[in-house]
Amino acid sequence: MNKENLTKKQKLGLGALCVFVLMALSTNPIIHALFLLFLFIACPACLLLGLVSPQTLSPWLGSRATRKFICGSSVATFFGFLFLMIISANPTEQPVEAGSTVLENPSPNAELQRRVAQVEKEKAALQAELKKAKAIPKPVKQKLQPKLNKDTANSSRASSVKERLAILVREQLKKGVDIDRTRKVSVSTHEQGAYRVTVEFRAGGAINPKAYIEGDMMNVYKALYTSGIKISKVILKAYDESTVDKFGKPLTMLVYHTSLTKNAARKVEWSNYEFVEWGGIWNTVFLHSKYQPVTPETVTTRNNEQSSGGEKSGNSRKWWQTLDLNAQIKLHSNSVEINNLDSYTWTDVKITLNPGHYTYSMSSVNIDHSQPQTFDLSDFSNDQGERLDPDNIIIKRVQLTAQTPQGLGMYTGGVRR
């Protein structure tokens, strides 16, 4: 049969035959599976069709479409393709190089076997190189950063501590006014590695500067001794910068100087520091005469100076100095109870709650010495006229100023609950 005489169906048949041959020779297991499927379906189907109706295959076989030819061709094709598939699935074994891994159950894919053997060989080579590298001693690395000596480390730590202490002081002296009144903070190493802190600050509070200064000192002492830093002693100095000399030049005058050692600080219950009688705890090194209380024995001298408009020489008291009022104050949920412990009535009394910070006051009342008097907290107001809210404002200290038979008297202290 010449190629020119082939019909279209015959050409398709020859193409299909070529495809089957390629599938039989392929090493891909998926193509093998498809080939077997076609082989076990197509060959028996052609054999059965040739036995029943040979003329059906005449477009492909022409005059050869007989039962004998179809049966022989089907059997020969089946076994021929099966033989080709077996040969392609079992290729000639290649010699294995020394040192490579041989698989006990080789895969049908020879290329995969070759690659696995190559990977195993490279792995063995890398392991050998790694053993050689481990046997070589490692060079000692030089430290680029010079080690700080003990003096340098201590100096760096001390500088950090000084900054922390200075920040604590400034935070306390800015409370309520948001103005830094710190003049100077000095920190030095004192005894056994502890620090000695000296603070100089500007006095505040125009109405009662002494109480204001004492409030600042209490806050600073608490902040420093509860900071967790080892402190041996704290020295506080308050300066008045509100006066000028006769030429109008500002004067800086020391008005209050106290100190508190670590031994005294250990005895303070810092959670209730507002109620501590600080006059007996800290050491008052200096107190300006205008803040010092007077006794009834000096009132006559003071009144004479006030009436004459001049000042006596010597150690006589000044006219603006005050008496100490003897009082006992208790704070209730919505009221404050004041007990006059003097033997005379206080007149024109001004009651100030929280002097210096969140201040509320009441004026022009009289307090007799015969029995305690109670005042509602809602009757107190601040400078803006706002009434005190007992649920939002905590009362820590109370200040009293009053007229007495001996002159102006004053009391400042904590409250009992």
C-alpha positions as CSV (number, residue, x, y, z in Angstrom):
1,M,0.0,0.0,0.0
2,N,1.6,3.3,-1.1
3,K,1.6,6.4,1.0
4,E,-0.3,8.3,-1.8
5,N,-3.1,5.7,-1.8
6,L,-3.8,5.9,1.9
7,T,-7.2,7.1,2.9
8,K,-7.8,9.7,5.6
9,K,-9.0,7.0,8.1
10,Q,-5.9,4.9,7.4
11,K,-3.7,7.9,8.1
12,L,-5.5,8.4,11.4
13,G,-5.0,4.7,12.2
14,L,-1.3,4.9,11.5
15,G,-1.1,8.1,13.7
16,A,-2.8,6.3,16.6
17,L,-0.4,3.3,16.2
18,C,2.6,5.7,16.5
19,V,1.1,7.2,19.6
20,F,0.7,3.8,21.2
21,V,4.3,2.9,20.3
22,L,5.6,6.1,22.0
23,M,3.4,5.5,25.1
24,A,4.8,1.9,25.3
25,L,8.3,3.2,25.2
26,S,7.7,6.0,27.7
27,T,9.2,5.7,31.3
28,N,6.5,7.9,32.9
29,P,4.3,5.8,35.2
30,I,1.2,7.9,34.4
31,I,1.6,7.4,30.6
32,H,2.1,3.6,31.3
33,A,-1.2,3.5,33.1
34,L,-3.0,5.2,30.2
35,F,-1.3,2.9,27.7
36,L,-2.4,-0.2,29.6
37,L,-5.9,1.1,29.8
38,F,-6.1,1.5,26.0
39,L,-4.3,-1.8,25.4
40,F,-6.6,-3.9,27.4
41,I,-9.7,-2.2,26.0
42,A,-8.8,-1.5,22.3
43,C,-7.2,-4.9,21.4
44,P,-10.0,-7.1,22.8
45,A,-12.6,-4.7,21.2
46,C,-10.9,-4.9,17.8
47,L,-10.6,-8.7,18.1
48,L,-14.3,-9.0,19.0
49,L,-15.4,-6.7,16.2
50,G,-13.3,-8.5,13.6
51,L,-14.8,-11.8,14.5
52,V,-18.4,-10.6,14.4
53,S,-18.3,-8.1,11.5
54,P,-15.0,-7.9,9.7
55,Q,-16.4,-5.4,7.2
56,T,-16.5,-2.7,9.9
57,L,-12.7,-2.4,9.8
58,S,-12.5,-2.3,6.0
59,P,-12.0,1.5,5.9
60,W,-8.7,0.9,7.7
61,L,-7.6,-2.5,6.5
62,G,-9.2,-2.6,3.0
63,S,-9.1,-6.1,1.4
64,R,-7.3,-7.4,4.5
65,A,-10.4,-7.0,6.6
66,T,-10.8,-10.8,7.2
67,R,-11.4,-12.7,10.4
68,K,-8.0,-14.4,10.2
69,F,-6.0,-11.2,9.6
70,I,-7.9,-9.3,12.3
71,C,-7.5,-12.0,14.9
72,G,-3.8,-12.4,14.2
73,S,-3.1,-8.7,14.1
74,S,-4.9,-8.1,17.4
75,V,-3.0,-10.8,19.2
76,A,0.3,-9.8,17.7
77,T,-0.3,-6.1,18.5
78,F,-1.3,-6.9,22.1
79,F,1.8,-8.9,22.9
80,G,4.0,-6.7,20.9
81,F,3.0,-3.6,22.8
82,L,3.2,-5.5,26.1
83,F,6.8,-6.5,25.2
84,L,7.8,-3.0,24.4
85,M,6.4,-1.7,27.7
86,I,8.3,-4.4,29.7
87,I,11.6,-3.5,28.0
88,S,11.2,0.2,28.7
89,A,10.2,-0.3,32.3
90,N,13.4,-2.4,33.0
91,P,16.4,-0.6,31.4
92,T,19.9,-2.0,31.4
93,E,21.5,-1.4,34.8
94,Q,24.3,1.2,34.9
95,P,27.4,0.5,36.9
96,V,27.3,2.3,40.3
97,E,30.3,4.4,41.3
98,A,32.1,3.7,44.6
99,G,30.7,5.6,47.5
100,S,27.3,6.1,46.0
101,T,24.1,4.8,47.5
102,V,22.3,1.9,45.7
103,L,18.6,1.6,46.1
104,E,17.3,-1.9,47.1
105,N,14.0,-1.3,45.3
106,P,14.9,0.8,42.2
107,S,12.2,3.1,40.9
108,P,11.0,2.6,37.3
109,N,12.3,6.1,36.6
110,A,16.1,5.6,35.9
111,E,16.7,9.4,35.8
112,L,15.3,9.8,39.3
113,Q,17.7,7.0,40.5
114,R,20.6,8.8,39.0
115,R,19.8,12.1,40.6
116,V,19.3,10.5,44.0
117,A,22.6,8.8,43.8
118,Q,24.3,12.1,42.8
119,V,22.7,14.0,45.7
120,E,23.9,11.3,48.2
121,K,27.4,11.6,46.7
122,E,27.4,15.4,47.2
123,K,26.0,15.1,50.7
124,A,28.9,12.7,51.6
125,A,31.4,15.2,50.2
126,L,29.9,18.1,52.2
127,Q,30.0,16.1,55.4
128,A,33.7,15.3,54.8
129,E,34.4,19.1,54.3
130,L,32.5,19.9,57.5
131,K,34.6,17.5,59.6
132,K,37.8,19.1,58.2
133,A,36.4,22.6,59.1
134,K,35.6,21.6,62.7
135,A,39.1,20.3,63.1
136,I,40.6,23.7,62.4
137,P,40.9,25.9,65.6
138,K,38.8,29.0,65.6
139,P,40.6,32.4,65.8
140,V,40.0,34.3,69.0
141,K,37.9,37.4,68.3
142,Q,39.2,40.7,69.6
143,K,36.7,42.9,71.5
144,L,36.3,46.2,69.7
145,Q,34.7,48.0,72.7
146,P,37.2,48.9,75.5
147,K,36.1,47.6,78.8
148,L,35.1,50.4,81.2
149,N,37.1,50.5,84.3
150,K,35.5,50.7,87.7
151,D,35.9,54.4,88.1
152,T,34.3,55.2,84.7
153,A,31.3,52.9,85.5
154,N,30.7,54.5,88.9
155,S,31.0,58.0,87.4
156,S,28.4,57.1,84.7
157,R,26.0,55.7,87.3
158,A,26.4,58.7,89.6
159,S,25.6,61.1,86.7
160,S,22.4,59.2,86.0
161,V,21.4,59.2,89.7
162,K,21.9,63.0,89.9
163,E,19.7,63.6,86.9
164,R,16.9,61.4,88.4
165,L,17.1,63.2,91.7
166,A,17.0,66.7,90.0
167,I,14.0,65.7,88.0
168,L,12.1,64.5,91.1
169,V,12.8,67.8,92.9
170,R,11.6,69.9,89.9
171,E,8.4,67.9,89.6
172,Q,7.5,68.5,93.2
173,L,8.3,72.3,93.1
174,K,6.1,72.7,90.0
175,K,3.0,71.2,91.6
176,G,-0.1,73.4,91.5
177,V,1.6,76.4,89.7
178,D,3.4,74.7,86.8
179,I,6.4,77.0,87.3
180,D,9.8,75.6,88.1
181,R,10.9,77.3,91.3
182,T,14.1,75.3,91.6
183,R,17.2,77.4,92.0
184,K,19.8,74.7,92.4
185,V,20.1,71.0,93.0
186,S,23.4,69.6,94.3
187,V,24.1,65.9,94.7
188,S,27.3,64.5,96.2
189,T,28.4,61.1,97.5
190,H,28.2,61.1,101.3
191,E,28.7,58.1,103.4
192,Q,28.7,54.4,102.5
193,G,27.8,55.1,98.8
194,A,24.7,57.1,99.8
195,Y,23.9,60.5,98.3
196,R,23.6,63.9,100.0
197,V,21.1,66.2,98.3
198,T,21.0,69.9,98.7
199,V,18.1,71.8,97.2
200,E,17.7,75.6,96.9
201,F,14.3,76.9,95.7
202,R,12.2,80.0,95.5
203,A,9.5,80.5,98.2
204,G,5.9,80.8,97.1
205,G,2.5,81.6,98.6
206,A,1.6,85.2,99.1
207,I,-1.1,84.7,101.8
208,N,0.8,82.3,104.0
209,P,4.4,81.8,102.7
210,K,5.6,79.7,105.7
211,A,2.9,77.1,105.3
212,Y,3.5,77.1,101.6
213,I,7.2,76.5,102.1
214,E,6.6,73.7,104.6
215,G,4.3,72.0,102.1
216,D,7.0,72.2,99.4
217,M,9.6,70.8,101.8
218,M,7.3,67.9,102.8
219,N,6.7,67.0,99.2
220,V,10.4,67.1,98.3
221,Y,11.4,65.0,101.4
222,K,8.8,62.4,100.5
223,A,9.8,62.2,96.8
224,L,13.5,61.8,97.6
225,Y,13.3,59.3,100.4
226,T,10.7,57.1,98.6
227,S,12.6,57.2,95.3
228,G,14.5,53.9,95.9
229,I,17.8,55.7,95.7
230,K,20.1,55.4,98.8
231,I,20.1,58.9,100.4
232,S,21.9,59.8,103.6
233,K,20.8,63.4,104.1
234,V,18.6,66.0,102.4
235,I,19.1,69.8,102.9
236,L,16.4,72.2,101.8
237,K,16.8,76.0,101.6
238,A,13.9,78.4,100.7
239,Y,14.7,81.9,99.4
240,D,12.5,84.9,99.2
241,E,13.0,86.9,96.0
242,S,10.0,89.2,96.3
243,T,11.7,92.2,97.9
244,V,14.1,94.8,96.6
245,D,16.6,97.1,98.3
246,K,16.2,100.9,98.6
247,F,17.8,101.2,95.1
248,G,15.2,98.9,93.6
249,K,17.5,96.0,93.1
250,P,16.0,92.5,93.7
251,L,17.1,90.8,96.9
252,T,17.7,87.1,97.4
253,M,17.1,86.3,101.1
254,L,17.3,82.9,102.8
255,V,14.1,82.5,104.9
256,Y,13.8,78.8,105.7
257,H,16.5,76.1,106.0
258,T,15.8,72.5,107.2
259,S,17.5,69.1,106.9
260,L,16.4,65.6,107.3
261,T,18.7,62.6,107.8
262,K,18.0,59.0,106.8
263,N,17.6,57.9,110.4
264,A,14.8,60.4,111.0
265,A,13.3,59.6,107.6
266,R,13.0,55.9,108.5
267,K,10.6,56.8,111.3
268,V,8.2,58.6,109.0
269,E,5.1,56.8,107.7
270,W,5.2,58.3,104.2
271,S,1.7,57.3,103.3
272,N,0.4,59.8,106.0
273,Y,3.2,62.4,105.6
274,E,0.6,65.2,105.5
275,F,-0.3,64.6,109.1
276,V,3.3,64.4,110.5
277,E,4.4,67.1,113.0
278,W,7.4,68.0,110.9
279,G,8.6,70.6,113.4
280,G,9.8,67.7,115.6
281,I,11.1,65.6,112.8
282,W,13.3,67.7,110.6
283,N,16.1,69.9,111.9
284,T,15.3,73.6,111.5
285,V,18.6,75.2,110.8
286,F,17.3,78.7,110.1
287,L,13.9,80.4,110.1
288,H,13.6,84.0,109.3
289,S,12.2,86.2,112.1
290,K,9.1,87.2,110.2
291,Y,8.0,83.5,110.2
292,Q,8.8,82.9,113.9
293,P,5.8,82.8,116.3
294,V,5.6,85.1,119.3
295,T,4.5,84.6,122.8
296,P,2.1,86.8,124.8
297,E,5.0,88.3,126.6
298,T,6.3,89.9,123.4
299,V,2.9,91.2,122.2
300,T,3.3,94.5,124.1
301,T,6.6,95.2,122.4
302,R,5.0,94.3,119.0
303,N,2.0,96.5,119.5
304,N,4.3,99.4,120.6
305,E,6.3,99.0,117.4
306,Q,3.1,98.8,115.3
307,S,1.7,102.0,116.8
308,S,4.9,103.9,116.5
309,G,5.5,102.7,113.0
310,G,9.1,102.0,113.8
311,E,11.3,99.1,114.8
312,K,13.0,98.8,118.2
313,S,16.6,97.8,118.4
314,G,17.7,94.5,120.1
315,N,15.9,91.2,120.0
316,S,12.3,92.5,120.3
317,R,9.7,90.9,118.0
318,K,8.4,92.6,114.9
319,W,4.8,93.8,114.7
320,W,3.8,91.4,111.9
321,Q,4.8,88.3,113.8
322,T,1.9,86.1,115.0
323,L,0.8,84.0,118.0
324,D,0.4,80.2,117.8
325,L,-3.3,79.1,118.1
326,N,-3.9,75.9,120.1
327,A,-6.5,73.9,118.1
328,Q,-7.7,70.4,117.5
329,I,-9.2,69.6,114.1
330,K,-11.2,66.6,113.0
331,L,-12.5,65.9,109.5
332,H,-15.8,64.2,108.8
333,S,-17.3,63.1,105.5
334,N,-19.0,66.4,104.8
335,S,-17.8,68.7,107.5
336,V,-14.8,69.8,109.5
337,E,-14.8,70.1,113.3
338,I,-12.6,72.8,115.0
339,N,-11.9,72.8,118.8
340,N,-10.5,76.0,120.3
341,L,-8.1,74.9,123.0
342,D,-7.2,78.4,124.1
343,S,-8.8,80.2,127.0
344,Y,-10.3,83.0,124.9
345,T,-12.6,83.3,121.8
346,W,-11.1,83.6,118.3
347,T,-12.7,86.3,116.3
348,D,-12.6,87.1,112.6
349,V,-11.4,83.6,111.9
350,K,-10.3,82.6,108.4
351,I,-10.4,78.8,107.8
352,T,-8.2,77.6,104.9
353,L,-8.3,74.0,103.6
354,N,-5.3,72.7,101.7
355,P,-3.2,75.9,101.9
356,G,-1.0,76.3,98.9
357,H,-2.6,73.6,96.6
358,Y,-6.3,73.3,95.8
359,T,-7.1,75.9,98.4
360,Y,-10.7,76.5,99.7
361,S,-11.5,78.9,102.5
362,M,-14.1,80.5,104.7
363,S,-13.8,83.9,106.5
364,S,-15.4,86.1,109.1
365,V,-16.4,83.5,111.7
366,N,-16.0,83.4,115.5
367,I,-15.0,80.2,117.3
368,D,-15.6,80.1,121.1
369,H,-13.4,78.1,123.4
370,S,-16.3,76.5,125.3
371,Q,-17.2,73.8,122.8
372,P,-16.1,72.5,119.3
373,Q,-17.8,74.0,116.2
374,T,-18.6,72.2,113.0
375,F,-18.5,73.8,109.5
376,D,-20.0,72.2,106.3
377,L,-17.4,71.6,103.6
378,S,-19.8,72.7,100.9
379,D,-19.6,76.3,102.4
380,F,-16.0,76.6,101.5
381,S,-15.0,78.1,98.1
382,N,-11.8,78.8,96.1
383,D,-10.7,82.1,94.6
384,Q,-12.9,81.6,91.6
385,G,-16.0,81.2,93.7
386,E,-16.3,77.5,93.1
387,R,-17.7,75.4,96.0
388,L,-15.8,72.6,97.5
389,D,-16.9,69.1,96.4
390,P,-16.0,66.7,99.2
391,D,-16.2,63.7,96.9
392,N,-13.5,65.0,94.6
393,I,-11.2,67.1,96.9
394,I,-9.1,65.4,99.6
395,I,-8.5,67.6,102.6
396,K,-4.9,67.1,104.0
397,R,-4.1,70.3,106.0
398,V,-6.0,73.1,107.6
399,Q,-4.8,76.6,108.4
400,L,-6.5,79.0,110.8
401,T,-5.9,82.8,111.2
402,A,-7.8,84.7,113.9
403,Q,-7.8,87.8,116.0
404,T,-7.0,87.2,119.7
405,P,-6.8,89.5,122.8
406,Q,-3.0,89.4,122.2
407,G,-3.2,90.1,118.4
408,L,-3.2,88.0,115.3
409,G,-2.9,84.2,115.8
410,M,-2.2,81.3,113.4
411,Y,-2.5,77.6,113.3
412,T,-1.4,75.1,110.6
413,G,-1.6,71.4,110.8
414,G,-3.0,68.1,109.6
415,V,-6.5,66.7,110.3
416,R,-7.8,63.7,112.1
417,R,-10.4,61.5,110.5
